[in-house]
């Protein structure tokens, strides 16, 4: 018999819950001495609007490793660990000094993952007959409706109450899609786990979907194939760099990536696709806090000895800058070269616009790096070459759906097609 497993967990403990629907509300390292103690005072909100501000200690010490400036190559380069305050973390975010927060992993060092639990995978040429069946099921209107709700939360800052509520809404949306579209045939063939992944030290939860095939091996297959996981990821938090409790719709960063992979999941369910190896969709909390969610999860996968066939991240998929060609940016620094090459093949086969290689400048970081540092093969795509990315609005109140005609649901849809292709092609053997 099929069972839909619903989990709320920090360490994959099997505590089963049904989550109620939560509605949205309206609405180079810096020295400590350079920051005013009032830098992050309570924003001017109604006295009746309690969003968790009083729960945050901006002088709390945090252990971080800053990204090496203008790093290159497929390895993520980090400076030595240093203790800073939450206030300094926020100011470093504002000035573009990226970091990972390893407070909960004080011994974190990518070099200790050098003997990775996951072998180097070789990727089959894309040739699926199923992907073309799923693509017509994708709906731009569904994505617009979801993003309108997702951006109506006052902020999705990971320490705020609305950040927590936004993850609960996302979880409920996944649960509703699963209940609506998971057919009896799919339920007999695939185990589905929906996970609310709790993190220590902040309110927001990550959301994980697992599709685990229930099938017997024939004599020509190896047991390992049933444990090689394909991961499709995005981050579900947002932030306003002026003050994390100010309005932060996060439509592009990373509401666009969230609805990209959410719609891919919905259409895959609607098609009834049965993966031959495990397929997962990850919505990471607290990326803006130093990859907190993805660091917790990737570290747990390493400790559990999990094998990841390939991970792709979608972070900012909406913007087509005026005067620039519409392209898919394939981020090359910190990403696996073989998987990035494979991602380009998928773009060439299933999309009608070209790819362009691009790089994160300075100290920029995103969740795919957590998987790279954990010893897994990861890739990352974003809305175009870095020079044309929506940097004028992200992390601001203006990161909204209607800020400019340059915000394009058609562009998001192209990334959604890529998400479907990556998911199906990699999990179909």
Phi and psi in degrees as a GROMACS rama.xvg file:
@    title "Ramachandran Plot"
@    xaxis  label "Phi"
@    yaxis  label "Psi"
@TYPE xy
-79.4592  139.508  UNK-2
-130.297  134.68  UNK-3
-89.4072  112.138  UNK-4
-91.1511  122.673  UNK-5
-114.382  120.688  UNK-6
-123.497  147.724  UNK-7
-125.736  116.929  UNK-8
-154.87  151.363  UNK-9
-104.25  -26.4227  UNK-10
-133.314  37.3721  UNK-11
61.4177  27.6565  UNK-12
-71.7588  148.142  UNK-13
-93.7952  71.6512  UNK-14
-102.174  115.07  UNK-15
-94.5678  128.983  UNK-16
-140.926  160.127  UNK-17
-113.992  118.533  UNK-18
-87.0264  127.874  UNK-19
-70.6721  156.858  UNK-20
-69.1793  129.144  UNK-21
-111.018  120.57  UNK-22
-83.4889  149.877  UNK-23
-72.9202  152.601  UNK-24
-86.2253  168.296  UNK-25
-83.6295  -167.867  UNK-26
-15.3248  137.514  UNK-29
-102.967  140.639  UNK-30
-75.7001  151.823  UNK-31
-59.4669  -36.9672  UNK-32
-68.9696  -17.5684  UNK-33
-82.494  -6.67045  UNK-34
-107.027  134.448  UNK-35
-70.7365  146.642  UNK-36
-66.9619  -13.2291  UNK-37
-101.653  13.39  UNK-38
-57.0194  -32.9884  UNK-39
-125.205  51.6029  UNK-40
-65.0581  161.682  UNK-41
-55.024  125.732  UNK-42
-65.6443  162.227  UNK-43
-80.4212  85.5738  UNK-44
-116.483  165.238  UNK-45
-56.5481  143.636  UNK-46
-62.5966  -17.6664  UNK-47
-89.9289  -4.1666  UNK-48
-97.2551  96.9113  UNK-49
-100.809  111.13  UNK-50
-115.295  19.6695  UNK-51
92.4666  8.20217  UNK-52
-57.3945  -43.611  UNK-53
-68.6381  -12.9179  UNK-54
-84.4896  -9.47184  UNK-55
-97.6262  126.877  UNK-56
-99.8999  104.283  UNK-57
-74.142  -8.38825  UNK-58
-101.236  8.37544  UNK-59
-62.8515  131.979  UNK-60
-73.5258  136.969  UNK-61
-130.997  140.539  UNK-62
-95.882  118.62  UNK-63
-128.733  159.112  UNK-64
-124.703  116.739  UNK-65
-74.3564  145.371  UNK-66
-69.7486  136.746  UNK-67
-64.4453  133.155  UNK-68
-66.6096  134.416  UNK-69
54.153  43.8344  UNK-70
-74.7326  155.494  UNK-71
-132.816  171.61  UNK-72
90.7701  178.28  UNK-73
-91.2189  -0.833492  UNK-74
-99.5172  141.389  UNK-75
-83.8405  124.93  UNK-76
-97.6464  126.61  UNK-77
-123.805  146.884  UNK-78
-78.7914  171.606  UNK-79
-67.3748  153.316  UNK-80
-60.8294  144.5  UNK-81
-146.023  141.957  UNK-82
-86.6007  129.563  UNK-83
-135.343  173.526  UNK-84
-92.3859  164.803  UNK-85
-57.6719  -34.6208  UNK-86
-62.0873  -44.0535  UNK-87
-67.8789  -38.0027  UNK-88
-54.8518  -48.2623  UNK-89
-65.0978  -40.27  UNK-90
-68.4113  -36.5965  UNK-91
-64.628  -37.783  UNK-92
-60.2482  -43.7869  UNK-93
-63.3463  -36.4299  UNK-94
-89.9808  3.11292  UNK-95
85.0147  14.5292  UNK-96
-90.3371  93.3287  UNK-97
-72.8359  154.121  UNK-98
-157.981  166.308  UNK-99
-113.431  141.684  UNK-100
-98.5502  112.894  UNK-101
-112.642  25.7159  UNK-102
-55.4905  -40.0704  UNK-103
-85.5357  -3.31889  UNK-104
-133.935  64.6566  UNK-105
-61.336  -21.433  UNK-106
-97.8695  14.9638  UNK-107
-63.6377  125.412  UNK-108
-153.732  116.047  UNK-109
-53.8767  -26.9856  UNK-110
-65.752  -24.2688  UNK-111
-75.5611  -8.89208  UNK-112
-94.4268  8.91906  UNK-113
-60.4037  -33.0655  UNK-114
-89.4431  74.4818  UNK-115
-66.0659  147.03  UNK-116
-71.6206  -15.6779  UNK-117
-108.431  123.202  UNK-118
-69.5638  167.335  UNK-119
-73.5088  124.669  UNK-120
-97.0058  147.661  UNK-121
-106.349  132.427  UNK-122
-101.201  132.867  UNK-123
-71.6897  145.68  UNK-124
-57.8795  137.195  UNK-125
-65.183  124.797  UNK-126
-153.102  27.532  UNK-127
-68.5201  139.926  UNK-128
-92.9886  -8.58361  UNK-129
-88.4311  -37.3849  UNK-130
-52.8904  -47.3349  UNK-131
-62.3362  -21.5904  UNK-132
-77.9086  -27.9524  UNK-133
-85.1751  -35.7684  UNK-134
-55.9705  -39.5614  UNK-135
-66.7646  -13.6032  UNK-136
-81.9907  -12.8072  UNK-137
-69.6839  142.028  UNK-138
-128.232  116.683  UNK-139
-65.3873  -36.8094  UNK-140
-64.4161  -38.1967  UNK-141
-61.2899  -42.0798  UNK-142
-66.3477  -42.4012  UNK-143
-61.6091  -44.329  UNK-144
-61.8012  -43.2071  UNK-145
-65.3951  -40.6489  UNK-146
-71.4055  -32.9307  UNK-147
-60.312  -40.7403  UNK-148
-72.2935  -44.8124  UNK-149
-62.396  -36.2182  UNK-150
-83.7035  -6.72782  UNK-151
-80.6804  -12.7067  UNK-152
-63.9487  138.516  UNK-153
-52.7364  -46.1055  UNK-154
-154.858  155.844  UNK-155
-109.576  25.7091  UNK-156
-54.0993  133.347  UNK-157
-68.6263  -16.0028  UNK-158
-99.69  2.45987  UNK-159
-95.4356  158.977  UNK-160
-67.48  -35.9062  UNK-161
-72.5803  -28.2892  UNK-162
-63.2674  -41.9265  UNK-163
-64.2023  -45.4751  UNK-164
-62.8379  -34.1743  UNK-165
-66.4998  -37.5504  UNK-166
-67.2879  -37.2043  UNK-167
-65.1357  -39.7161  UNK-168
-63.0167  -43.8858  UNK-169
-61.0119  -44.2708  UNK-170
-59.618  -44.2108  UNK-171
-64.6661  -36.1914  UNK-172
-63.4227  -43.4749  UNK-173
-61.9854  -43.7002  UNK-174
-61.3859  -43.1383  UNK-175
-63.6819  -44.4338  UNK-176
-60.7975  -42.1617  UNK-177
-64.8974  -42.8921  UNK-178
-64.3845  -36.3017  UNK-179
-79.1541  -39.3202  UNK-180
-108.426  -13.0993  UNK-181
-76.6502  104.495  UNK-182
-73.1352  166.224  UNK-183
-59.1305  -40.1679  UNK-184
-63.6108  -42.3401  UNK-185
-64.9831  -40.3097  UNK-186
-65.4623  -29.8217  UNK-187
-74.9912  -27.6215  UNK-188
-97.4181  -21.1424  UNK-189
-134.951  132.219  UNK-190
-84.5102  131.662  UNK-191
-116.441  122.561  UNK-192
-115.049  129.556  UNK-193
-113.509  120.817  UNK-194
-121.028  126.154  UNK-195
-93.061  109.6  UNK-196
-97.3627  108.261  UNK-197
-78.7074  147.917  UNK-198
-123.384  149.423  UNK-199
-79.2922  131.062  UNK-200
97.4634  -4.23335  UNK-201
-153.136  163.086  UNK-202
-79.3041  -38.115  UNK-203
-68.8857  144.44  UNK-204
-108.68  150.635  UNK-205
-83.3705  158.243  UNK-206
-121.664  129.604  UNK-207
-125.562  133.93  UNK-208
-113.6  131.179  UNK-209
-123.459  127.286  UNK-210
-110.011  112.235  UNK-211
-116.814  112.836  UNK-212
-64.0612  139.117  UNK-213
-105.387  87.1907  UNK-214
-144.973  157.293  UNK-215
-89.8696  148.466  UNK-216
-82.4551  138.962  UNK-217
-92.2313  176.593  UNK-218
-64.5282  -18.9748  UNK-219
-92.12  -2.77228  UNK-220
-105.041  155.467  UNK-221
-104.497  151.161  UNK-222
-59.8333  -33.1667  UNK-223
-59.4024  -32.9517  UNK-224
-60.605  -29.1972  UNK-225
-79.5345  -0.0824215  UNK-226
-122.28  6.27032  UNK-227
-88.8403  109.475  UNK-228
-92.502  136.146  UNK-229
-101.943  129.294  UNK-230
-121.562  129.357  UNK-231
-111.698  121.303  UNK-232
-129.611  158.29  UNK-233
-158.43  165.4  UNK-234
-109.319  146.059  UNK-235
-107.556  2.31703  UNK-236
-93.5058  171.765  UNK-237
-143.766  170.043  UNK-238
-155.509  147.949  UNK-239
-106.712  118.496  UNK-240
-65.5166  -23.9538  UNK-241
-69.3622  -41.934  UNK-242
-161.45  126.841  UNK-243
-63.9153  -16.4213  UNK-244
-96.0403  -0.837965  UNK-245
-72.9759  167.255  UNK-246
-56.537  130.812  UNK-247
-147.05  85.6277  UNK-248
-65.6268  -31.0057  UNK-249
55.9598  42.9921  UNK-250
-64.5508  -45.7255  UNK-251
-87.1147  -44.0624  UNK-252
-110.786  97.4392  UNK-253
-124.852  43.7873  UNK-254
-59.3031  -34.7111  UNK-255
-64.9759  -42.9763  UNK-256
-66.5724  -36.5104  UNK-257
-61.7992  -47.8822  UNK-258
-74.1421  -21.553  UNK-259
-60.499  -53.5182  UNK-260
-81.8257  -24.6145  UNK-261
-64.4519  -43.3382  UNK-262
-70.2028  -34.8393  UNK-263
-60.2563  -43.3389  UNK-264
-62.5823  -45.264  UNK-265
-59.3157  -46.2148  UNK-266
-68.3522  -37.4024  UNK-267
-62.286  -41.7034  UNK-268
-62.4833  -46.7748  UNK-269
-59.5521  -36.5781  UNK-270
-70.6107  -24.8097  UNK-271
81.1027  20.3092  UNK-272
-59.6956  132.716  UNK-273
-110.421  106.938  UNK-274
-67.3698  150.986  UNK-275
-94.963  -10.4116  UNK-276
-140.392  161.204  UNK-277
-59.6133  138.927  UNK-278
-127.114  130.512  UNK-279
-132.265  147.996  UNK-280
-119.655  125.771  UNK-281
-118.329  130.29  UNK-282
-116.224  104.711  UNK-283
-86.7061  131.735  UNK-284
-76.7743  154.308  UNK-285
58.7256  33.4978  UNK-286
-61.2662  -37.987  UNK-287
-71.163  -9.94181  UNK-288
-96.415  12.4654  UNK-289
106.23  39.6648  UNK-290
59.45  34.6784  UNK-291
-60.8236  -46.3299  UNK-292
-66.8104  -48.897  UNK-293
-70.0702  -30.4106  UNK-294
-64.2978  -44.436  UNK-295
-58.9519  -45.7595  UNK-296
-74.3188  -45.4199  UNK-297
-64.1898  -37.5182  UNK-298
-64.7604  -39.2425  UNK-299
-64.2162  -35.9234  UNK-300
-66.8119  -40.1995  UNK-301
-61.7056  -48.7511  UNK-302
-64.0994  -29.364  UNK-303
-84.0023  -2.62587  UNK-304
71.1453  28.6933  UNK-305
-77.8559  145.904  UNK-306
-104.859  120.899  UNK-307
-107.046  118.36  UNK-308
-68.2532  -39.5808  UNK-309
-175.495  144.312  UNK-310
-126.378  134.605  UNK-311
-126.615  138.683  UNK-312
-113.991  139.628  UNK-313
-115.138  104.422  UNK-314
-128.36  104.285  UNK-315
75.7545  102.227  UNK-316
-130.855  14.8031  UNK-317
-108.118  -20.0581  UNK-318
-97.5055  128.361  UNK-319
-119.493  100.968  UNK-320
-63.2075  137.713  UNK-321
-56.6485  132.773  UNK-322
84.2132  -1.41807  UNK-323
-111.729  149.502  UNK-324
-68.9873  151.996  UNK-325
-78.2333  122.405  UNK-326
-143.005  164.541  UNK-327
-104.761  116.396  UNK-328
-79.3264  124.736  UNK-329
-106.071  109.615  UNK-330
-75.9861  127.215  UNK-331
-100.836  -27.6374  UNK-332
-83.1324  134.117  UNK-333
79.632  4.25664  UNK-334
-111.55  156.408  UNK-335
-73.8995  129.542  UNK-336
-65.3522  -42.6602  UNK-337
-65.6616  -42.3965  UNK-338
-71.6517  -33.7432  UNK-339
-65.3138  -40.0407  UNK-340
-62.4285  -41.2249  UNK-341
-64.9891  -39.6046  UNK-342
-59.3024  -39.4216  UNK-343
-62.624  -39.3691  UNK-344
-62.7481  -38.6814  UNK-345
-64.7833  -41.3661  UNK-346
-61.7317  -43.9794  UNK-347
-64.2778  -33.8576  UNK-348
-82.7846  -38.2436  UNK-349
-113.556  -7.60952  UNK-350
-117.536  160.235  UNK-351
-107.699  15.7815  UNK-352
-128.08  158.942  UNK-353
-84.9175  166.417  UNK-354
-96.0003  160.733  UNK-355
-142.148  133.716  UNK-356
-71.0786  139.796  UNK-357
-146.173  171.147  UNK-358
-139.411  148.315  UNK-359
-75.5813  129.732  UNK-360
-89.6887  171.204  UNK-361
55.8664  -125.375  UNK-362
-114.044  22.2947  UNK-363
-63.0312  149.442  UNK-364
-149.478  156.553  UNK-365
-155.213  174.69  UNK-366
-63.4689  -27.7173  UNK-367
-58.1416  -28.0915  UNK-368
-64.3718  -31.3942  UNK-369
-61.0126  -37.3304  UNK-370
-75.4913  -37.7851  UNK-371
-60.185  -47.3649  UNK-372
-65.3541  -25.6432  UNK-373
-81.1899  -0.699304  UNK-374
93.5196  10.831  UNK-375
-100.037  161.607  UNK-376
-85.2121  121.214  UNK-377
-133.049  157.866  UNK-378
-139.074  166.515  UNK-379
-149.859  132.89  UNK-380
-123.165  148.88  UNK-381
-144.322  -178.881  UNK-382
-68.1429  -6.02445  UNK-383
165.369  -165.136  UNK-384
-62.9589  147.606  UNK-385
-54.0086  -34.2089  UNK-386
-63.8154  -20.9833  UNK-387
-109.566  9.43209  UNK-388
-72.5781  157.341  UNK-389
-75.8934  54.3024  UNK-390
-74.8753  -14.4447  UNK-391
-76.6712  -13.2096  UNK-392
-125.967  -23.8958  UNK-393
-66.2919  146.871  UNK-394
67.9277  25.816  UNK-395
-137.669  167.576  UNK-396
-64.6902  -20.8755  UNK-397
-83.3358  1.13855  UNK-398
-79.2865  75.8573  UNK-399
-128.308  166.842  UNK-400
-63.6794  -39.59  UNK-401
-101.197  18.148  UNK-402
-68.5847  -28.48  UNK-403
-166.097  151.234  UNK-404
-61.3861  -13.9175  UNK-405
-69.1548  -18.7766  UNK-406
-78.836  116.349  UNK-407
-127.193  117.335  UNK-408
-70.7872  -25.3935  UNK-409
-65.8257  -37.4239  UNK-410
-67.1619  -43.4913  UNK-411
-55.8399  -41.3261  UNK-412
-61.922  -35.4511  UNK-413
-64.3126  -39.2527  UNK-414
-66.9418  -32.7633  UNK-415
-66.9846  -38.5794  UNK-416
-60.1908  -40.2315  UNK-417
-65.3502  -40.1993  UNK-418
-60.9969  -42.6722  UNK-419
-62.253  -46.2324  UNK-420
-62.0754  -46.0079  UNK-421
-61.2497  -46.0898  UNK-422
-61.26  -46.8148  UNK-423
-77.9926  -45.9045  UNK-424
-60.5955  -41.5434  UNK-425
-80.7843  -21.9094  UNK-426
-102.787  8.83928  UNK-427
-98.4997  16.1264  UNK-428
